[in-house]
Amino acid sequence: MLSNLCKVVLVILCLGLPGASPAAEGAADAVTWMHADFPPLRIVEGPYVGQGPSDMIHDLMRREMPDLDHHVLTANLSRTMNWMKQGEKVLAVGIIPNPERNAIMQYSMPCVLVPPVCLVVRAGSAGVGQGGRVSLRDFVSGKILGVAVDRSYGPEVDSVLRTAPDPSRIVAHTGSNLLGSLLDMLQRGRVDGVLAFPFEATYVARMKGRENAFSLVPLSEALVPVVGRVAAPRTTWGTEMIGRVNAVLERHRNTPEYRRAFEHWLPAGAVEDYRAMYGEFAQSR
C-alpha cells in the first residue's frame, strides 16, 4: 500500500510542477510572452533592465489588454518555435518571418523596425570593410562566421547562409547571451566575423567595455531595414490574439513614445535616417 501511495504522490507532484509548459502559468485567460535574450531589444539584467523596445511592447500589451494574465519568459528561438508548433498560448515579439516559421506561426503587422544587419569584425582586421560594403557571400567563402542559432537576419542574408558552399565555416552559437558570447569568440579569434544588428552590437560592446575592440561593416546583401512582428501559433486562439495585438499597434505604433523606444539605442548619427524610414514602417501592414 505504501508503494501505491508513493506512486499517487509522485503523479500529483509531476502534474503540479510549474514551468512544464506555458499552460501551467494559468487558466484560459493567460498568455505567455516569449522573449529571446537579444539586448537591447529586451534587457534582462544590468542598469537598463526592462528598458528595451520589446520590454516596451510587452508593457504596452499588458496595459491595453488588462483582462489577460500576462507572463514573460526568456527562451531561445528553438523553444519558442517548439511551443508554437504545439499550439501553446504563447506570443513572441520581433519575429522575422521565414518559410520555416511561416508553417507554424501567424503574424501581426510589423512592430519592430531595425537598421540592416551588419558584419562585426575585430578592429583593424586587414582587408575587411575597407572601401565600403563587404559581400557576405565572399566573406564566408574564406573566413569563419559566427551567427546565433535559429535567428533570422532578413531574407537576403538568410539566403546567403542557407546556400553557403561550405556550411562548416558558419558557426551557429547556442545558449544564453548569444551576441555577448559571439563577440567573446570573435575577440579570441575563434571566428573572423559575427552577424549582428548595429544597435545591438554597439550596446553589447559598450556593456563589455570593448567599444573600440570591434568594427561594424555594412553588407552588400543587407540594404533594407528589417521588420519584426508579433508571432502567434496557427490556432484559433492565435488568430484572436493577433487581431487584438494589431488593434493595439494601430493605436500606438506611430506615437513618438513608441518610436523613441527604438531610437534610444541607436548611435546618434543614425537617428535621422531611422526617422526617415519610420514613416513608411508606421503605415505598413
C-alpha positions in Angstrom: 0.0 0.0 0.0 2.8 2.4 0.8 4.3 1.8 -2.6 0.9 2.6 -4.3 0.6 5.8 -2.1 4.1 6.9 -3.2 3.1 6.5 -6.8 0.0 8.6 -6.3 2.0 11.3 -4.6 4.6 11.2 -7.4 1.9 11.6 -10.1 0.4 14.6 -8.2 3.8 16.3 -7.9 4.6 15.8 -11.5 1.3 17.2 -12.7 1.8 20.2 -10.4 5.3 21.1 -11.4 5.5 24.7 -12.6 7.1 25.7 -15.8 6.5 22.4 -17.7 4.7 24.4 -20.4 3.0 27.8 -20.8 -0.3 26.2 -19.9 1.0 25.7 -16.4 1.1 29.5 -16.0 -2.6 29.9 -15.6 -6.1 29.5 -16.9 -7.7 30.2 -20.3 -7.1 33.9 -20.0 -3.3 33.6 -19.6 -0.8 34.5 -22.2 3.0 33.9 -22.1 5.3 36.3 -23.9 8.4 34.5 -25.2 11.4 36.8 -25.4 14.8 35.8 -26.7 17.9 37.3 -25.0 18.9 39.9 -27.6 19.7 43.1 -25.8 18.9 45.9 -26.2 15.6 44.6 -27.8 15.0 43.0 -24.5 17.2 43.8 -21.5 17.0 41.3 -18.6 19.9 42.5 -16.5 22.2 45.4 -15.8 21.4 49.1 -15.3 19.0 49.3 -18.2 16.9 46.3 -17.3 13.4 46.5 -18.7 14.1 49.4 -21.0 14.4 47.6 -24.3 11.9 48.0 -27.2 10.5 44.5 -26.7 10.0 45.3 -23.0 8.1 48.5 -24.0 5.9 46.4 -26.4 5.1 43.9 -23.7 4.3 46.6 -21.1 2.0 48.2 -23.7 0.2 45.0 -24.4 -0.3 44.3 -20.7 -1.8 47.8 -20.2 -4.0 47.5 -23.3 -5.2 44.0 -22.5 -5.7 44.0 -18.7 -8.2 41.2 -18.9 -5.4 38.7 -19.7 -2.9 37.3 -17.2 0.4 38.2 -18.8 3.6 36.2 -18.2 7.1 36.8 -19.6 9.6 34.0 -20.3 13.1 34.3 -21.6 13.6 31.5 -24.1 15.7 30.7 -27.1 14.0 30.7 -30.5 14.1 26.9 -30.7 12.0 26.6 -27.6 9.6 29.3 -28.8 9.1 27.6 -32.1 8.5 24.2 -30.4 5.8 25.7 -28.2 4.2 27.5 -31.2 4.2 24.2 -33.0 2.4 22.5 -30.1 -0.2 25.3 -30.2 0.6 26.6 -26.7 -0.8 30.0 -25.7 2.4 31.9 -26.4 3.3 35.1 -28.3 6.7 36.3 -29.3 7.8 39.9 -30.2 10.1 40.8 -33.0 9.9 37.6 -35.1 11.1 37.9 -38.6 9.0 35.7 -40.9 10.7 33.0 -43.0 9.5 29.8 -44.6 10.2 27.5 -41.7 8.4 29.8 -39.2 5.5 30.5 -41.6 4.5 26.9 -41.4 3.8 27.1 -37.6 3.3 30.9 -36.9 1.0 33.7 -37.9 2.0 37.3 -37.5 0.8 40.7 -36.6 1.5 43.9 -38.6 5.2 45.0 -38.2 6.0 46.0 -34.6 9.8 46.3 -34.8 12.0 48.3 -37.2 15.7 47.9 -37.1 18.5 49.0 -39.5 20.0 46.3 -41.7 22.2 43.7 -40.2 26.0 44.2 -40.4 29.2 42.3 -40.1 31.1 42.8 -36.8 34.9 42.2 -37.1 37.9 42.9 -34.9 39.1 46.5 -35.1 41.8 46.8 -37.7 41.0 43.5 -39.5 43.0 43.6 -42.7 41.1 43.7 -45.9 37.6 43.8 -44.2 35.4 46.8 -44.6 38.0 48.9 -46.3 36.3 50.9 -49.1 32.7 50.3 -48.3 30.4 47.3 -48.1 31.5 43.7 -47.8 29.9 40.8 -49.6 28.8 38.2 -47.0 29.0 35.5 -49.7 32.6 36.3 -50.4 33.4 36.5 -46.6 32.0 33.1 -45.8 33.9 31.5 -48.7 37.2 32.1 -46.9 36.6 33.0 -43.3 34.7 31.7 -40.3 31.4 33.5 -39.4 29.5 33.4 -36.1 25.7 33.5 -36.0 23.0 33.0 -33.4 21.3 29.6 -33.8 17.8 29.8 -35.4 17.9 33.5 -35.8 16.8 35.3 -38.9 18.8 38.2 -40.2 16.5 39.2 -43.1 15.6 37.3 -46.3 18.7 38.3 -48.3 21.2 37.4 -45.6 19.4 34.2 -44.6 19.6 33.1 -48.3 23.4 33.5 -48.2 23.7 31.5 -45.1 21.4 28.7 -46.4 23.3 28.4 -49.7 26.9 28.8 -48.4 29.1 26.3 -50.2 30.9 25.3 -47.0 28.5 25.2 -44.0 31.4 24.4 -41.7 32.5 28.0 -42.0 29.3 29.2 -40.3 29.3 28.6 -36.5 25.8 28.7 -35.1 26.1 29.5 -31.4 23.5 28.3 -28.9 22.8 29.2 -25.3 22.1 32.5 -23.4 23.6 35.9 -24.0 24.1 34.9 -27.6 25.7 38.1 -29.0 27.9 38.6 -26.0 29.2 35.1 -26.3 29.7 35.5 -30.1 31.7 38.7 -29.5 33.9 36.9 -27.0 34.5 34.2 -29.7 35.4 37.0 -32.1 37.9 38.6 -29.8 39.5 35.3 -29.1 39.9 34.6 -32.8 37.6 31.6 -32.8 35.6 33.3 -35.6 36.5 36.0 -38.0 33.2 37.9 -38.0 29.8 37.9 -36.4 26.4 38.9 -37.7 24.5 41.5 -35.6 22.2 44.4 -35.9 24.2 47.7 -35.4 22.3 48.9 -32.3 22.7 45.6 -30.5 26.4 45.2 -31.4 27.0 48.8 -30.1 25.1 48.1 -26.9 26.7 44.8 -26.1 30.2 46.0 -26.9 29.6 49.1 -24.7 28.4 47.0 -21.8 31.5 44.8 -22.1 33.7 48.0 -22.2 35.0 47.0 -25.6 33.5 49.6 -28.0 36.9 50.2 -29.6 37.7 46.5 -30.0 35.2 45.9 -32.9 34.3 47.5 -36.2 30.9 47.4 -37.8 31.0 46.8 -41.6 27.9 47.1 -43.9 27.0 44.2 -46.1 26.1 44.3 -49.8 23.4 41.8 -49.1 21.7 43.9 -46.4 20.4 47.1 -47.9 17.0 47.5 -46.4 15.8 47.7 -42.8 14.4 44.6 -41.1 11.0 44.4 -39.6 9.8 42.1 -36.9 6.3 41.1 -36.0 4.4 39.6 -33.0 4.1 35.9 -33.7 1.3 33.5 -32.5 0.6 29.8 -33.1 -1.6 28.9 -36.0 -4.6 28.2 -33.8 -8.0 29.9 -33.2 -6.6 31.5 -30.1 -3.6 32.7 -32.0 -5.8 34.4 -34.7 -7.8 36.1 -32.0 -4.7 37.4 -30.3 -3.1 38.7 -33.5 -6.3 40.7 -34.0 -6.1 42.2 -30.6 -2.3 42.9 -30.9 -2.9 44.6 -34.3 -5.5 46.9 -32.7 -3.0 48.0 -30.1 -0.3 48.6 -32.6 -2.7 50.6 -34.8 -3.2 53.0 -31.8 0.4 53.3 -30.7 2.9 52.4 -33.4 3.0 55.9 -34.8 3.4 57.7 -31.5 6.7 59.5 -30.5 6.9 57.3 -27.3 6.8 54.1 -29.3 9.4 55.3 -31.9 11.7 56.7 -29.1 11.9 53.2 -27.6 14.0 52.2 -30.6 15.8 55.5 -31.2 17.2 55.4 -27.7 19.5 52.6 -28.6 20.7 53.9 -32.0 24.1 55.7 -32.5 23.4 59.4 -32.5 24.3 59.7 -36.2 21.7 57.1 -37.2 18.6 58.7 -35.7 17.8 61.0 -38.6 18.0 58.2 -41.2 15.9 56.0 -38.9 13.1 58.6 -38.7 13.1 58.8 -42.5 12.4 55.1 -42.6 9.9 55.1 -39.7 7.1 56.9 -41.5 6.7 54.1 -44.1 7.0 51.5 -41.3 4.3 53.1 -39.3 1.9 52.7 -42.2 2.9 49.2 -43.1 0.9 46.0 -42.6 
